[in-house]
């Protein structure tokens, strides 16, 4: 399974994130990163180590985790932290985390992630939700070089909130997680393929990417932790 890019979550070297960021960002000039589900800022920090001139927008809805995020990224230039979740429509939603916790990486907009996947007792709080389309318009962002989404089962809804950006080719690369939490949110890999018809999907490996093309349920619908990278298809000129 690990040779297929599944269950490689020990650290960013094993997962392939370290290699991917170095390879992908090397060709980007002053890249814009949108980090949705930034938690305490490890991914944003990794990007800034590779590209010091990156412009980072880091979203984290849990207020206590957000405080730690801003502390971690406080010394970095060109960083904006936003205390909100991203979704398909603006408003408010319930964020679930372990009862009595001060913010964990499992916090999710789906109660079942805490109660069923991790067998914990959940508590909820209302959090603000914004769409990436509205946020990009308000901040004059025409192109996102890298969109990273780690929202414990809510990834598809985040992408639905970026439909205008996607339609005009405004997102160059997307990294998101897929796995057992998608059983709770009832999202198949096929749903991502349908939403992103102009992208080619890959699983992340320690030192590269493995293409998931063509789509086959036996090959794609595997509900174990995996990092997926979606890159725009290169179309041959007619």
C-alpha positions in Angstrom: 0.0 0.0 0.0 2.8 2.4 0.9 4.3 1.8 -2.5 1.1 3.1 -4.0 1.3 6.3 -2.0 -1.1 5.2 0.7 -0.6 5.5 4.5 2.7 7.5 4.1 1.9 9.9 6.9 4.9 9.6 9.3 6.5 12.9 8.2 6.8 15.2 5.2 9.8 13.2 3.8 8.0 9.9 3.9 4.7 11.4 2.6 6.6 13.0 -0.4 5.6 16.6 0.5 9.2 17.6 1.0 10.2 16.4 -2.5 7.1 17.7 -4.2 7.5 21.3 -2.8 11.1 21.5 -3.8 10.4 20.2 -7.3 7.2 22.1 -7.9 8.2 25.5 -6.4 11.6 25.6 -8.0 10.0 26.8 -11.3 7.7 29.3 -9.6 8.5 33.0 -9.3 7.0 34.6 -6.2 4.4 31.9 -5.9 1.0 32.4 -4.2 0.1 29.6 -1.7 -3.4 29.2 -0.3 -3.1 26.9 2.7 -6.7 25.7 3.7 -6.6 23.9 7.0 -3.3 25.3 7.9 -3.4 24.0 11.5 -0.2 25.2 13.2 1.5 26.3 10.1 3.9 23.4 9.3 3.0 23.3 5.5 3.1 27.1 5.1 6.5 27.1 6.9 7.8 24.3 4.6 6.8 26.4 1.5 8.6 29.4 2.9 11.7 27.4 3.5 11.8 26.5 -0.2 10.5 29.9 -1.4 11.2 32.8 0.9 9.4 35.2 -1.5 6.2 33.1 -1.5 2.9 35.0 -0.7 1.0 32.8 1.8 -2.7 32.9 2.8 -3.3 30.5 5.6 -6.8 29.5 6.7 -7.5 28.0 10.1 -11.0 28.0 11.6 -10.2 26.7 15.2 -9.6 29.9 17.3 -7.0 28.3 19.6 -5.1 26.6 16.8 -5.3 29.8 14.9 -3.5 31.6 17.7 -0.7 29.1 17.5 -0.6 29.4 13.7 -0.1 33.2 13.9 2.6 32.7 16.5 4.5 30.3 14.2 4.2 32.5 11.2 4.6 35.8 12.9 8.2 36.3 11.7 7.5 35.5 8.1 7.0 38.2 5.5 4.1 38.2 3.0 1.9 36.0 5.2 -1.8 36.5 5.9 -3.6 34.3 8.4 -7.4 34.0 8.3 -9.4 32.7 11.2 -12.0 30.9 9.0 -12.9 27.7 7.2 -13.4 27.5 3.4 -16.4 25.9 1.8 -18.9 26.0 -1.0 -20.9 29.0 0.4 -20.2 31.8 2.9 -21.7 31.6 6.3 -21.2 29.7 9.5 -20.8 26.0 10.2 -20.1 23.8 13.2 -16.5 22.7 13.7 -16.0 19.5 15.7 -13.0 18.5 17.7 -12.3 16.4 20.8 -14.2 17.4 23.9 -11.9 19.5 26.1 -9.2 19.9 23.5 -7.5 23.2 22.6 -7.4 22.4 18.9 -6.1 19.3 17.1 -5.3 18.3 13.5 -8.4 16.1 13.4 -10.8 19.1 13.8 -13.4 18.8 11.1 -16.7 20.1 9.8 -17.9 16.5 9.9 -18.8 15.2 13.4 -18.2 11.6 12.3 -14.5 12.3 11.9 -14.1 12.6 15.6 -16.9 10.3 16.7 -16.5 7.4 14.2 -13.1 7.6 12.6 -11.2 8.4 15.8 -13.6 7.0 18.3 -13.6 10.2 20.4 -16.2 12.4 22.1 -16.7 15.6 20.2 -17.6 19.1 21.0 -18.6 21.8 18.5 -18.2 25.5 18.0 -19.5 27.8 15.3 -16.9 29.1 12.8 -16.9 31.5 9.9 -16.9 30.0 6.4 -15.7 31.8 3.3 -15.4 30.8 -0.4 -12.1 31.0 -2.2 -13.8 32.7 -5.2 -15.0 35.6 -3.0 -11.7 35.7 -1.0 -9.6 35.8 -4.3 -11.8 38.6 -5.7 -11.6 40.7 -2.5 -7.8 40.3 -2.3 -7.1 40.8 -6.1 -5.7 37.3 -6.5 -5.9 36.3 -10.1 -3.8 33.1 -10.0 -3.1 30.6 -7.2 0.2 28.8 -7.8 -0.5 26.1 -5.2 -3.7 25.3 -3.3 -3.3 22.9 -0.4 -6.4 21.6 1.3 -6.4 19.5 4.5 -9.9 19.8 5.9 -10.6 16.3 7.2 -13.3 15.4 4.7 -14.4 18.8 3.5 -12.0 19.1 0.6 -14.6 18.8 -2.2 -16.7 21.6 -0.7 -13.6 23.9 -0.6 -13.1 23.2 -4.3 -16.8 23.9 -5.0 -16.2 27.3 -3.5 -13.5 27.9 -6.1 -15.5 27.1 -9.2 -14.9 30.4 -10.9 -11.1 30.3 -10.3 -11.1 26.7 -11.6 -13.2 27.6 -14.7 -10.7 30.2 -15.9 -7.6 28.2 -15.0 -6.7 30.3 -12.0 -5.3 27.4 -9.9 -2.1 25.9 -11.2 -1.7 23.0 -8.7 -3.9 21.5 -6.0 -2.7 19.2 -3.2 -5.4 17.6 -1.0 -5.8 14.6 1.2 -8.1 11.7 0.5 -8.8 8.7 2.8 -11.0 7.3 5.5 -12.5 10.6 6.4 -14.2 10.6 3.0 -16.3 7.7 4.1 -17.8 10.1 6.7 -18.3 12.9 4.2 -19.5 10.4 1.6 -17.2 11.7 -1.1 -15.7 9.4 -3.7 -12.5 10.0 -5.7 -14.8 10.1 -8.7 -16.4 13.3 -7.3 -13.0 15.1 -7.5 -12.5 13.8 -11.1 -15.9 15.1 -12.1 -15.4 18.5 -10.5 -11.9 18.9 -12.0 -12.2 17.6 -15.6 -9.2 19.6 -16.8 -6.8 18.3 -14.2 -4.7 15.1 -14.1 -4.5 13.4 -10.7 -1.4 11.9 -9.0 -0.7 10.2 -5.8 2.3 11.5 -3.9 5.3 9.2 -3.3 8.4 9.8 -1.3 10.4 10.9 -4.4 7.8 11.7 -7.0 4.3 11.3 -8.2 2.4 8.3 -9.6 -0.4 9.1 -12.1 -4.0 8.0 -11.5 -4.9 7.9 -15.2 -7.3 6.6 -16.4 -9.7 6.6 -13.5 -10.6 3.1 -12.3 -12.5 2.4 -9.1 -10.2 -0.5 -8.1 -7.2 1.8 -8.4 -8.7 5.1 -7.2 -11.3 4.4 -4.5 -8.9 3.3 -1.7 -9.9 4.9 1.6 -6.5 5.0 3.3 -4.6 8.2 3.9 -3.0 9.6 0.7 -1.8 12.9 -0.6 -3.3 13.7 -4.0 -1.8 16.3 -6.5 -4.0 17.6 -9.3 -2.1 19.4 -12.1 -3.7 21.0 -15.2 -3.7 18.8 -18.3 -1.4 19.9 -21.1 -3.4 20.2 -24.2 -1.8 19.6 -27.6 -2.3 22.5 -30.0 -4.7 21.8 -32.8 
